[in-house]
Amino acid sequence: MTESFYPRALLPSRRGFFGLAAGGLALSAAMKPARAQTVRSKARIVIVGAGAGGTGMANRLAERLDGAEITIVDGRKDHWYQPGFTLIAAGLKPAGYSVSGTGDWLPRSINWVEEYAANIDPEAQTVTTTGGTKLDYDYLIVAAGLTLNWGGVEGFDLAQVGKDGIGAVYAGPDYAEATWRAMDAFTDTGGTALFSRPATEMKCAGAPLKYAFLTDDYLRRKGTRDKSQMIYAANNKALFGVPIVNEKLKLLFRDRGVDVRWDHVLKGIDASAKTATFVTPAVQSIKDGAIVDTAAVEHTIAYDFINVIPPMVAPKVVQESGLSWADKWVGQGWIEVDQSTLRHLRYPNVFGIGDINGVPKGKTAASVKWHIPVIEDHLIASIQGKEGTETFNGYTSCPMITRIGRAMLIEFDYQDNLVPSFPGVIAPLEELWISWLMKETALKPTYNAMLRGKA
């Protein structure tokens, strides 16, 4: 894309991720402020994880630091462009759309240890890999992402995806493609479609909603919607964590005839019977001045198509490292960082980037784009014996697809304020073609620029 593609009023601001995405890679690079001067350092920096955050961080630090020993630890050979999974599961892109080589994005000046981290010891300042390699560090950047706990859904196995009406969009590109085959077959005939989300924190919390909207759209396009039931099992009493967005989504679901079941957490499925079991969590209430415990209740819902999303937690190596919060997100393992600086609260030479962070918002690729300059600023300031000044405000974005060719461009911060990239031009809660275009066409070039440290 070129600048002339958009009217002048639609040219991106630097306020949000989609302000960069709208103009594509060339405009993003042109808008990027001049890089600060190179800093001489012999610091040993270890990055655990070569996903979006780790790779983008490696490229930024390789450019900023002269003489530093930068090591990235990750055994994955493939890099996954995860924002593309929904498009693959909608039959709009092939599985290969989201796959590239991990090494294709890493700077040659760093050391890539092609093994997974097996142990992180923040007291000894070491990372040990699955192959027994021990790495000492002066600074550690934890970019380990999260773990999809498929074992947390009883009766489910990834081998089931694509068969008997079972989908799993989050599982990976090939599984997203298999999910499309299952959804395509289901929408040919209609029936009951069942969607849910886990009770844990999760990446891209809008994805379950997007896929419900897309399935509804296909049913309507194929003329089978009247023969179908759409059920969305919400894990609590809301569809989305931002109140104004939640109200809009409730209106859209009501308009589309989606049956919402509140306080339903997926426990397991029976693939042969095509049923899913949900638990309504136990609660406490006050009766006659006393606390009354209410036992959890199980509910069984029959389906013809289901999109399974498991609980999401920090990787085991992080949970065992001593870096996790002790009193927040208990059992999930997100690391204890300051929500503004992304610096660990007990180990100041440790930073967290991306999904692994224990912060109220920010488990999206768009958030990672704004994590990177904050960590870069504070880490390099520390090397120079100074204090960093950059802060992360919780910026999170969700291009909420509501049908093929339409989306709402939702961007918000820690305080649940909407922070649109195009204030006064693109209404964030309107279903627009231009918002769809940013998701379907413009986002990937900006994501790639972020991996290179250029956005």
C-alpha positions as CSV (number, residue, x, y, z in Angstrom):
1,M,0.0,0.0,0.0
2,T,1.0,3.6,-0.5
3,E,0.0,6.8,1.3
4,S,-2.2,7.7,-1.6
5,F,-4.4,4.6,-0.9
6,Y,-6.2,6.5,1.9
7,P,-7.8,9.9,2.0
8,R,-5.7,12.4,4.0
9,A,-8.1,12.2,6.9
10,L,-7.5,8.5,7.3
11,L,-3.7,8.6,7.5
12,P,-2.6,6.9,10.7
13,S,-1.8,8.6,13.9
14,R,1.0,7.3,16.1
15,R,-1.4,6.8,18.9
16,G,-2.3,3.1,18.3
17,F,-1.1,0.0,16.6
18,F,-3.7,0.3,13.8
19,G,-2.6,3.9,13.2
20,L,0.6,2.2,11.9
21,A,-1.2,-0.7,10.2
22,A,-3.4,1.4,8.1
23,G,-0.6,2.9,6.1
24,G,1.3,-0.4,5.7
25,L,5.1,-0.9,6.2
26,A,6.4,2.0,4.1
27,L,4.4,4.6,6.0
28,S,5.1,3.0,9.3
29,A,8.8,3.2,8.7
30,A,8.5,6.8,7.5
31,M,6.6,7.7,10.7
32,K,9.0,6.0,13.1
33,P,11.1,8.4,15.0
34,A,14.8,8.5,14.4
35,R,16.5,5.8,16.4
36,A,18.6,6.8,19.4
37,Q,22.3,6.5,19.3
38,T,24.1,3.2,19.7
39,V,25.3,2.4,23.2
40,R,28.5,0.5,23.9
41,S,28.0,-2.4,26.3
42,K,29.4,-5.8,27.3
43,A,26.1,-6.8,28.9
44,R,24.9,-10.3,28.6
45,I,21.2,-10.3,27.7
46,V,19.1,-13.5,27.4
47,I,15.7,-13.5,25.8
48,V,13.5,-16.5,26.5
49,G,11.1,-17.0,23.6
50,A,11.3,-16.0,19.9
51,G,7.7,-15.1,19.3
52,A,6.6,-11.6,18.4
53,G,7.9,-10.0,21.5
54,G,11.2,-11.8,21.8
55,T,12.0,-11.4,18.1
56,G,11.1,-7.7,18.0
57,M,13.1,-7.1,21.1
58,A,16.2,-9.0,19.7
59,N,16.2,-6.8,16.6
60,R,15.8,-3.6,18.5
61,L,18.6,-4.4,21.0
62,A,20.9,-5.7,18.3
63,E,20.6,-2.3,16.6
64,R,21.0,-0.2,19.8
65,L,23.8,-2.0,21.6
66,D,27.4,-2.3,20.3
67,G,29.3,-5.2,21.9
68,A,26.5,-6.7,24.0
69,E,26.1,-10.5,24.0
70,I,22.5,-11.1,23.1
71,T,21.1,-14.7,23.2
72,I,17.6,-15.8,22.3
73,V,16.4,-19.2,23.5
74,D,13.7,-21.1,21.6
75,G,13.4,-24.5,20.1
76,R,10.7,-23.7,17.7
77,K,11.7,-23.8,14.0
78,D,8.5,-22.1,12.8
79,H,7.2,-18.6,13.6
80,W,3.4,-18.3,13.7
81,Y,1.6,-15.1,12.7
82,Q,-1.2,-15.8,15.2
83,P,-3.5,-12.8,14.2
84,G,-4.0,-14.8,11.0
85,F,-5.5,-17.9,12.6
86,T,-9.1,-16.5,12.5
87,L,-8.8,-15.7,8.8
88,I,-7.5,-19.3,8.2
89,A,-10.4,-20.7,10.2
90,A,-12.8,-18.6,8.1
91,G,-11.5,-20.2,4.9
92,L,-10.0,-16.9,3.7
93,K,-6.3,-17.8,4.0
94,P,-4.4,-21.1,3.7
95,A,-2.5,-22.5,6.7
96,G,0.8,-21.3,5.2
97,Y,-0.3,-17.7,5.5
98,S,0.7,-17.7,9.2
99,V,3.9,-19.8,8.9
100,S,7.5,-18.5,8.4
101,G,10.9,-19.6,9.8
102,T,11.9,-18.4,13.2
103,G,15.4,-17.8,12.0
104,D,14.1,-15.6,9.1
105,W,13.4,-12.8,11.5
106,L,16.4,-13.0,13.9
107,P,19.4,-10.7,13.5
108,R,22.6,-12.5,12.6
109,S,24.6,-10.7,15.3
110,I,22.8,-12.5,18.1
111,N,23.1,-16.1,19.3
112,W,20.1,-18.3,18.8
113,V,20.1,-21.3,21.0
114,E,17.7,-23.7,19.3
115,E,16.5,-25.4,22.5
116,Y,13.7,-24.6,24.9
117,A,14.4,-23.1,28.4
118,A,14.2,-25.8,31.1
119,N,15.1,-23.7,34.1
120,I,15.2,-20.0,35.0
121,D,17.0,-19.0,38.2
122,P,16.6,-15.3,38.8
123,E,18.8,-15.5,42.0
124,A,21.8,-17.1,40.2
125,Q,20.9,-15.1,37.0
126,T,21.0,-18.2,34.8
127,V,18.9,-19.9,32.2
128,T,19.4,-23.6,31.5
129,T,18.1,-25.2,28.3
130,T,16.6,-28.6,27.6
131,G,19.9,-29.6,26.1
132,G,21.8,-28.7,29.3
133,T,23.3,-25.4,28.0
134,K,23.7,-23.0,30.9
135,L,23.5,-19.2,30.1
136,D,24.5,-16.5,32.5
137,Y,22.8,-13.2,32.1
138,D,23.0,-9.6,33.3
139,Y,19.5,-8.9,32.0
140,L,16.7,-11.3,31.3
141,I,13.7,-10.7,29.0
142,V,10.9,-13.2,29.5
143,A,9.0,-13.5,26.2
144,A,7.8,-17.1,26.7
145,G,4.2,-16.6,25.7
146,L,1.7,-18.9,27.3
147,T,0.6,-22.5,27.3
148,L,-2.7,-23.8,25.9
149,N,-3.7,-26.3,28.5
150,W,-5.6,-28.8,26.4
151,G,-5.6,-31.2,29.2
152,G,-7.9,-28.8,31.0
153,V,-10.7,-29.8,28.7
154,E,-11.8,-33.4,29.7
155,G,-12.4,-35.7,26.7
156,F,-10.7,-33.5,24.2
157,D,-7.7,-34.4,22.0
158,L,-6.2,-32.3,19.2
159,A,-6.5,-35.3,16.9
160,Q,-10.3,-34.7,17.0
161,V,-10.0,-31.2,15.4
162,G,-11.7,-31.1,12.0
163,K,-13.8,-34.2,12.7
164,D,-17.3,-34.6,14.0
165,G,-17.9,-30.9,14.2
166,I,-14.9,-30.1,16.5
167,G,-12.8,-27.0,15.9
168,A,-9.9,-25.4,17.8
169,V,-8.8,-22.1,16.2
170,Y,-6.1,-21.3,18.8
171,A,-4.2,-24.6,18.3
172,G,-2.1,-23.6,15.3
173,P,-2.3,-22.9,11.5
174,D,-3.1,-26.5,10.5
175,Y,-5.7,-26.9,13.2
176,A,-7.3,-23.5,12.2
177,E,-7.5,-24.9,8.6
178,A,-9.1,-28.1,10.0
179,T,-11.5,-26.0,12.0
180,W,-12.5,-24.3,8.8
181,R,-13.3,-27.6,7.2
182,A,-15.5,-28.5,10.2
183,M,-17.2,-25.2,10.2
184,D,-17.8,-25.2,6.5
185,A,-19.4,-28.6,6.6
186,F,-21.6,-27.6,9.6
187,T,-22.8,-24.4,7.9
188,D,-23.9,-26.3,4.8
189,T,-26.6,-28.1,6.8
190,G,-27.0,-26.0,10.0
191,G,-27.6,-27.2,13.5
192,T,-26.3,-26.1,16.9
193,A,-23.1,-24.2,17.1
194,L,-21.4,-23.8,20.5
195,F,-18.8,-21.2,21.5
196,S,-17.1,-20.3,24.7
197,R,-13.9,-18.9,26.4
198,P,-11.9,-20.1,29.4
199,A,-12.1,-18.5,32.8
200,T,-8.3,-17.9,32.8
201,E,-6.6,-14.8,31.3
202,M,-6.2,-15.4,27.6
203,K,-4.6,-14.0,24.4
204,C,-6.8,-12.1,22.0
205,A,-10.0,-12.4,24.2
206,G,-12.0,-11.3,21.2
207,A,-11.2,-14.3,19.1
208,P,-14.1,-16.5,20.4
209,L,-16.5,-13.7,19.7
210,K,-15.1,-13.2,16.2
211,Y,-15.5,-16.8,15.3
212,A,-19.1,-16.9,16.5
213,F,-19.9,-13.9,14.3
214,L,-18.1,-15.5,11.3
215,T,-20.0,-18.8,11.8
216,D,-23.3,-16.9,12.0
217,D,-22.4,-15.0,8.8
218,Y,-21.7,-18.3,6.9
219,L,-25.0,-19.7,8.0
220,R,-26.8,-16.7,6.7
221,R,-24.9,-16.7,3.4
222,K,-25.7,-20.4,2.9
223,G,-29.3,-20.0,3.9
224,T,-29.1,-22.4,6.9
225,R,-29.4,-19.8,9.7
226,D,-33.1,-20.4,10.2
227,K,-32.4,-24.1,10.9
228,S,-29.6,-23.3,13.4
229,Q,-29.0,-22.3,17.0
230,M,-26.0,-20.2,18.0
231,I,-25.0,-20.5,21.6
232,Y,-22.2,-18.5,23.3
233,A,-21.2,-19.7,26.8
234,A,-19.7,-16.7,28.6
235,N,-17.4,-17.5,31.5
236,N,-18.8,-14.8,33.7
237,K,-21.5,-12.1,33.3
238,A,-19.9,-10.3,30.4
239,L,-18.9,-10.8,26.8
240,F,-15.9,-8.4,26.9
241,G,-13.9,-6.8,29.7
242,V,-14.4,-3.2,28.5
243,P,-17.9,-2.1,29.6
244,I,-18.9,0.0,26.6
245,V,-17.7,-2.7,24.2
246,N,-19.5,-5.4,26.2
247,E,-22.8,-3.5,25.8
248,K,-22.3,-3.2,22.0
249,L,-21.5,-6.9,21.7
250,K,-24.6,-7.8,23.7
251,L,-26.7,-5.7,21.3
252,L,-25.1,-7.4,18.3
253,F,-25.6,-10.9,19.7
254,R,-29.2,-10.0,20.5
255,D,-29.7,-8.7,16.9
256,R,-28.1,-11.9,15.4
257,G,-30.1,-14.2,17.6
258,V,-27.2,-15.6,19.6
259,D,-28.2,-17.4,22.8
260,V,-25.8,-16.3,25.6
261,R,-25.4,-18.6,28.6
262,W,-23.8,-16.6,31.4
263,D,-21.3,-18.1,34.0
264,H,-20.5,-21.2,32.0
265,V,-16.9,-22.5,32.1
266,L,-16.1,-25.4,29.8
267,K,-15.2,-28.6,31.7
268,G,-15.1,-31.2,29.0
269,I,-16.6,-32.7,25.9
270,D,-18.0,-36.0,24.8
271,A,-17.1,-36.3,21.1
272,S,-19.2,-39.4,20.5
273,A,-22.3,-37.9,22.1
274,K,-21.6,-34.4,20.7
275,T,-22.1,-32.8,24.1
276,A,-20.1,-30.3,26.2
277,T,-20.2,-30.0,29.9
278,F,-19.9,-26.6,31.6
279,V,-19.6,-25.6,35.2
280,T,-21.3,-22.6,36.7
281,P,-18.6,-21.6,39.3
282,A,-19.4,-21.8,43.0
283,V,-20.2,-18.4,44.5
284,Q,-20.6,-16.9,47.9
285,S,-23.6,-14.7,48.9
286,I,-24.9,-13.1,52.1
287,K,-28.1,-14.4,53.6
288,D,-29.4,-13.2,56.9
289,G,-26.0,-11.7,57.6
290,A,-24.1,-14.9,57.0
291,I,-21.9,-16.0,54.1
292,V,-23.6,-18.8,52.2
293,D,-21.6,-21.0,49.8
294,T,-23.4,-22.1,46.6
295,A,-22.1,-25.3,45.1
296,A,-20.9,-25.3,41.5
297,V,-23.5,-26.6,39.0
298,E,-22.8,-28.6,35.9
299,H,-24.7,-28.1,32.6
300,T,-24.6,-30.3,29.5
301,I,-25.2,-28.7,26.1
302,A,-25.5,-30.6,22.8
303,Y,-23.8,-29.3,19.7
304,D,-23.3,-30.0,16.1
305,F,-20.2,-27.7,15.9
306,I,-18.0,-26.5,18.7
307,N,-14.9,-24.3,18.9
308,V,-12.8,-25.6,21.8
309,I,-10.7,-23.0,23.7
310,P,-8.7,-24.4,26.7
311,P,-7.5,-22.7,29.8
312,M,-4.3,-20.6,29.2
313,V,-1.5,-20.5,31.7
314,A,2.2,-19.5,31.9
315,P,4.7,-22.2,30.6
316,K,5.9,-24.6,33.3
317,V,9.4,-23.2,33.2
318,V,8.1,-19.8,34.2
319,Q,5.7,-21.1,36.8
320,E,8.7,-22.9,38.5
321,S,11.1,-19.9,38.2
322,G,9.8,-17.8,41.2
323,L,9.0,-14.9,38.8
324,S,5.2,-15.3,39.0
325,W,2.8,-13.4,41.1
326,A,2.1,-15.1,44.5
327,D,-1.2,-13.3,45.2
328,K,-2.7,-12.6,41.8
329,W,-3.8,-14.9,39.0
330,V,-3.0,-17.8,41.4
331,G,-2.4,-21.0,39.4
332,Q,-1.9,-19.2,36.1
333,G,1.7,-18.1,36.6
334,W,1.9,-14.7,35.0
335,I,5.1,-12.9,36.0
336,E,5.2,-10.1,38.5
337,V,6.0,-7.0,36.5
338,D,5.2,-3.3,37.0
339,Q,2.3,-2.6,34.7
340,S,3.8,0.6,33.4
341,T,7.5,-0.3,33.0
342,L,7.1,-4.1,32.5
343,R,10.0,-4.5,34.8
344,H,9.9,-7.3,37.4
345,L,9.0,-6.0,40.9
346,R,11.5,-8.2,42.7
347,Y,14.2,-8.7,40.2
348,P,14.9,-5.3,38.5
349,N,17.2,-6.9,35.8
350,V,14.2,-9.0,34.5
351,F,11.6,-7.7,32.1
352,G,8.5,-9.3,30.7
353,I,7.0,-8.9,27.2
354,G,3.8,-10.1,25.7
355,D,1.4,-12.7,26.9
356,I,3.5,-13.8,29.9
357,N,3.1,-10.5,31.8
358,G,0.8,-10.4,34.8
359,V,-0.9,-7.1,33.9
360,P,-4.6,-6.3,33.6
361,K,-4.5,-5.8,29.8
362,G,-2.1,-6.5,26.9
363,K,-2.2,-10.1,25.6
364,T,-2.3,-9.1,21.9
365,A,0.3,-8.6,19.2
366,A,-0.6,-4.9,19.1
367,S,0.3,-4.6,22.8
368,V,3.7,-6.2,22.1
369,K,4.4,-3.4,19.6
370,W,4.1,-0.9,22.5
371,H,5.9,-3.2,25.0
372,I,9.1,-3.2,23.0
373,P,10.1,0.5,23.2
374,V,9.3,0.6,26.9
375,I,11.6,-2.3,27.7
376,E,14.3,-1.0,25.3
377,D,14.2,2.3,27.1
378,H,14.4,1.0,30.6
379,L,17.0,-1.7,29.9
380,I,19.4,0.6,28.0
381,A,18.9,3.3,30.7
382,S,19.9,0.7,33.3
383,I,23.0,-0.2,31.3
384,Q,23.9,3.5,31.3
385,G,23.2,3.9,35.0
386,K,20.1,6.0,34.4
387,E,16.4,5.7,34.9
388,G,14.1,5.0,32.0
389,T,11.1,7.2,31.2
390,E,8.9,5.3,28.8
391,T,5.6,3.7,30.1
392,F,3.0,1.3,28.8
393,N,-0.6,2.5,29.2
394,G,-2.2,-0.9,28.7
395,Y,-2.8,-0.4,25.0
396,T,-4.7,-3.4,23.6
397,S,-6.5,-3.7,20.3
398,C,-9.0,-6.1,18.9
399,P,-10.3,-5.8,15.3
400,M,-13.6,-7.3,16.2
401,I,-14.8,-9.1,13.0
402,T,-18.6,-9.1,12.9
403,R,-19.1,-10.6,9.5
404,I,-16.9,-11.1,6.4
405,G,-16.0,-7.6,5.1
406,R,-17.0,-5.8,8.3
407,A,-15.2,-5.2,11.7
408,M,-15.1,-2.9,14.6
409,L,-11.7,-1.4,15.3
410,I,-11.6,-1.6,19.1
411,E,-8.6,-0.2,20.9
412,F,-8.4,0.5,24.7
413,D,-6.1,1.0,27.7
414,Y,-5.8,-0.1,31.3
415,Q,-8.6,2.2,32.4
416,D,-11.0,0.8,29.7
417,N,-10.8,4.1,27.8
418,L,-11.2,3.7,24.0
419,V,-8.1,5.0,22.4
420,P,-8.9,5.0,18.6
421,S,-6.1,5.4,16.1
422,F,-8.5,7.6,14.0
423,P,-10.4,9.7,16.6
424,G,-13.3,11.4,15.0
425,V,-12.9,9.6,11.7
426,I,-13.4,5.9,12.3
427,A,-16.0,5.1,15.0
428,P,-14.6,2.2,17.1
429,L,-18.0,0.6,17.7
430,E,-19.3,0.7,14.1
431,E,-19.1,-2.2,11.8
432,L,-17.0,-0.9,8.9
433,W,-15.3,-2.1,5.8
434,I,-12.1,0.0,6.4
435,S,-11.7,-1.7,9.8
436,W,-12.0,-5.1,8.1
437,L,-9.4,-4.1,5.6
438,M,-6.9,-3.2,8.3
439,K,-7.3,-6.6,9.8
440,E,-7.4,-8.6,6.6
441,T,-4.7,-6.7,4.6
442,A,-2.8,-4.0,6.5
443,L,-2.0,-5.7,9.8
444,K,0.4,-8.4,8.7
445,P,3.0,-5.9,7.0
446,T,3.0,-3.9,10.2
447,Y,3.4,-7.1,12.3
448,N,6.4,-8.1,10.2
449,A,7.9,-4.6,10.6
450,M,7.5,-5.0,14.3
451,L,9.4,-8.3,14.2
452,R,12.3,-6.5,12.4
453,G,12.2,-3.8,15.1
454,K,11.1,-1.2,12.5
455,A,7.6,-0.4,13.8
